Amino acid sequence: MIEIIPMTQIHLPAAIEIERECFSDPWSPDTLRGDVESPNSLYLAAVDSDCGGKLVGYAGIVRILDEGHIHNVAVTPEYRRMGLGSMLTGELLACARETGLCSVFLEVRQSNKAAIALYGGLGFEVSGRRPRYYQNPAEDALLMMLSL
């Protein structure tokens, strides 16, 4: 059974491993730790309670005035295609609404069709492009936005 809970420092070692599994240019452990610990951030953890609370995914949003910026949504490969990315992102959006945010932004690789479809299904729309935003390999990012 998968539960969505607030992410804490105890989840960081597993989150760092998931970051390395999921992204070709993963965040450093210090960057991820700083983001999770920031008072302006909310990170959620997807844990498998049938496997002793194993972290299987996470997502985070940072508040900047009345806007939110989704930094990471990551699900370990063996737990993909179960709706966890949608669950995590949907819960972040619910929290964003509860705290009075007006809009939420994120960047996504232009080749990541699965993520673009996920975000589009949640109401995000492409609002711009960031040329060569990603490295390893170099690729443009689509800027997506959702008005709350």
C-alpha positions in Angstrom: 0.0 0.0 0.0 1.4 3.4 -1.0 1.0 6.4 1.4 1.8 10.0 0.7 3.4 11.6 3.7 5.5 14.7 4.4 9.1 14.1 3.4 11.7 14.4 6.2 15.5 14.1 6.6 15.0 10.4 7.2 14.0 10.0 3.6 17.0 11.9 2.2 19.4 8.9 1.6 16.7 7.1 -0.4 15.7 10.3 -2.2 19.3 10.9 -3.3 19.3 7.3 -4.8 16.0 7.9 -6.6 17.3 11.2 -7.9 20.3 9.4 -9.4 18.0 6.7 -10.9 15.6 9.1 -12.5 17.6 12.0 -13.8 20.6 12.2 -16.1 21.8 15.3 -14.3 20.7 14.7 -10.6 20.8 17.3 -7.9 23.6 17.0 -5.5 22.8 15.6 -2.0 23.5 19.1 -0.5 21.1 20.8 -3.0 18.3 18.3 -2.4 18.9 18.5 1.4 18.7 22.3 1.3 15.5 22.3 -0.7 13.8 19.7 1.5 14.8 21.6 4.7 13.8 25.1 3.4 10.9 26.7 5.3 9.6 27.8 1.9 9.4 24.2 0.5 7.0 21.3 0.9 8.3 17.9 -0.1 6.1 14.8 -0.1 7.2 11.2 0.1 5.5 8.2 -1.5 6.2 5.2 0.8 5.3 1.6 0.4 4.0 0.5 3.8 4.0 -3.1 2.6 7.8 -2.8 2.3 8.6 -1.3 5.6 8.0 2.3 4.6 10.4 2.2 1.6 10.6 5.5 -0.2 9.4 4.9 -3.8 8.9 8.5 -5.0 8.9 12.1 -3.9 7.9 15.5 -5.1 8.6 19.1 -4.0 7.3 22.6 -4.4 8.9 25.9 -3.4 6.8 28.9 -2.5 7.9 32.3 -4.0 5.5 35.0 -2.9 2.1 33.9 -4.2 3.6 31.4 -6.7 4.7 27.8 -6.4 7.5 26.2 -8.4 7.6 22.4 -8.6 11.2 21.4 -8.4 11.2 17.6 -8.5 8.8 14.8 -9.2 10.5 11.4 -9.2 9.3 7.8 -8.9 11.6 4.9 -8.8 11.4 2.9 -12.1 9.8 -0.3 -10.6 6.9 1.8 -9.2 6.1 3.8 -12.4 2.8 3.5 -14.3 0.9 3.2 -11.0 -0.3 6.8 -10.8 2.3 7.8 -8.2 3.5 10.9 -10.1 0.0 12.0 -10.5 -0.8 11.4 -6.8 2.3 13.2 -5.6 1.7 16.2 -7.9 -2.0 16.3 -7.2 -1.3 16.4 -3.4 1.3 19.2 -4.0 -1.4 21.2 -5.9 -3.9 20.6 -3.1 -1.4 22.0 -0.6 -0.7 24.9 -2.9 -4.4 25.8 -3.0 -4.7 25.5 0.7 -1.9 27.9 1.3 -3.3 30.5 -1.1 -0.9 30.2 -4.0 -2.2 31.8 -7.2 -0.2 29.8 -9.8 2.3 26.9 -10.1 5.1 26.6 -12.5 7.5 23.8 -13.5 10.0 22.9 -16.2 10.1 19.6 -18.1 12.3 18.3 -20.8 10.7 18.8 -24.1 11.3 15.0 -24.9 9.6 13.8 -21.7 6.2 13.0 -23.2 5.0 11.0 -20.2 5.6 13.9 -17.8 4.1 16.5 -20.2 1.0 14.3 -20.5 0.8 13.9 -16.7 1.1 17.7 -16.1 -1.4 18.4 -18.9 -3.9 16.0 -17.4 -3.6 18.0 -14.2 -4.4 21.3 -16.0 -0.9 22.6 -16.7 -0.4 24.4 -20.0 2.8 25.2 -21.9 3.6 28.9 -21.3 7.1 29.1 -22.7 10.4 27.5 -23.5 13.8 27.7 -21.8 16.5 27.0 -24.5 19.2 24.6 -23.5 17.9 24.6 -19.9 19.0 21.0 -19.3 22.4 19.5 -19.7 23.5 15.8 -20.1 22.1 15.9 -22.8 21.5 19.5 -23.7 17.8 20.1 -24.3 15.2 22.8 -24.1 12.7 22.8 -21.2 9.1 23.5 -21.6 7.8 26.0 -19.0 4.4 24.8 -17.8 1.9 26.8 -15.7 -1.3 26.2 -13.8 -3.5 29.0 -12.5 -5.1 28.2 -9.2 
